[in-house]
Amino acid sequence: MSKIYNETGQKFIFIMDEWDAVFHMSFITEEDKQNYLLFLKSMLKSKPYVELAYMTGILPIAKYSDGSELNMCIKRQSIGKLLDKFRNL
């Protein structure tokens, strides 16, 4: 994703439905769950190629961690820019 972003300047929008499904599967170990959170963090948090990450799930991220792994804030100005971008499509 970094390579594509660096070559094109285009950012990604991530939509993850039921991002927390792995936490409800009995065969997934605690280590696997932590690795999954670290994977999401390494892919999404503070990356220049991320325009927006929209994640749905049954329970909040804080249920599985202290929340800092995926604690990303969206500024009101960012939402406005996104809306303007999609209005023009």
PAZA-607879 format. One record per residue (C-alpha): y, x negated, z negated; residue number from 1; residue in one letter. Coordinates in steps of 0.5 Angstrom, whole numbers, always signed. Last residue first. Example, Ala and Ser with C-alpha at 12.3 -4.5 7.8 and 13.67 -1.06 7.14 Angstrom:
// PAZA-607879
<<-2,-27,-14>,2,s>
<<-9,-25,-16>,1,a>
***
This chain:
// PAZA-607879
<<+23,+36,+17>,89,l>
<<+30,+36,+14>,88,n>
<<+29,+40,+8>,87,r>
<<+24,+35,+6>,86,f>
<<+29,+29,+5>,85,k>
<<+34,+33,+2>,84,d>
<<+29,+35,-3>,83,l>
<<+26,+28,-4>,82,l>
<<+34,+26,-5>,81,k>
<<+35,+31,-10>,80,g>
<<+29,+30,-14>,79,i>
<<+31,+22,-14>,78,s>
<<+38,+24,-17>,77,q>
<<+35,+28,-23>,76,r>
<<+31,+22,-25>,75,k>
<<+24,+22,-25>,74,i>
<<+20,+18,-31>,73,c>
<<+14,+15,-31>,72,m>
<<+9,+14,-37>,71,n>
<<+3,+13,-34>,70,l>
<<+0,+7,-38>,69,e>
<<+5,+9,-44>,68,s>
<<+2,+15,-45>,67,g>
<<-1,+13,-52>,66,d>
<<-8,+14,-49>,65,s>
<<-13,+20,-47>,64,y>
<<-9,+26,-50>,63,k>
<<-3,+23,-48>,62,a>
<<-4,+24,-41>,61,i>
<<-4,+31,-42>,60,p>
<<-10,+36,-42>,59,l>
<<-13,+40,-36>,58,i>
<<-10,+36,-30>,57,g>
<<-5,+36,-25>,56,t>
<<-1,+29,-22>,55,m>
<<+5,+29,-18>,54,y>
<<+7,+21,-17>,53,a>
<<+13,+21,-13>,52,l>
<<+16,+15,-8>,51,e>
<<+12,+10,-10>,50,v>
<<+12,+4,-6>,49,y>
<<+17,+0,-10>,48,p>
<<+11,+0,-16>,47,k>
<<+14,+1,-23>,46,s>
<<+7,+5,-25>,45,k>
<<+3,+7,-19>,44,l>
<<-3,+3,-17>,43,m>
<<-3,-2,-23>,42,s>
<<-3,+4,-28>,41,k>
<<-8,+8,-24>,40,l>
<<-13,+3,-25>,39,f>
<<-11,+2,-32>,38,l>
<<-13,+9,-33>,37,l>
<<-19,+8,-30>,36,y>
<<-21,+2,-33>,35,n>
<<-20,+6,-40>,34,q>
<<-24,+11,-38>,33,k>
<<-30,+7,-35>,32,d>
<<-30,+3,-42>,31,e>
<<-30,+10,-46>,30,e>
<<-37,+11,-41>,29,t>
<<-37,+16,-36>,28,i>
<<-44,+20,-36>,27,f>
<<-41,+26,-40>,26,s>
<<-36,+28,-35>,25,m>
<<-30,+31,-38>,24,h>
<<-25,+25,-38>,23,f>
<<-27,+24,-31>,22,v>
<<-24,+30,-29>,21,a>
<<-17,+27,-31>,20,d>
<<-13,+27,-25>,19,w>
<<-15,+34,-24>,18,e>
<<-11,+34,-17>,17,d>
<<-8,+28,-15>,16,m>
<<-2,+28,-11>,15,i>
<<+1,+21,-9>,14,f>
<<+8,+21,-5>,13,i>
<<+8,+14,-1>,12,f>
<<+14,+10,+1>,11,k>
<<+16,+8,+8>,10,q>
<<+20,+1,+8>,9,g>
<<+15,+0,+14>,8,t>
<<+12,-7,+14>,7,e>
<<+14,-8,+6>,6,n>
<<+11,-1,+5>,5,y>
<<+5,-2,+9>,4,i>
<<+3,-9,+5>,3,k>
<<+5,-6,-2>,2,s>
<<+0,+0,+0>,1,m>
***
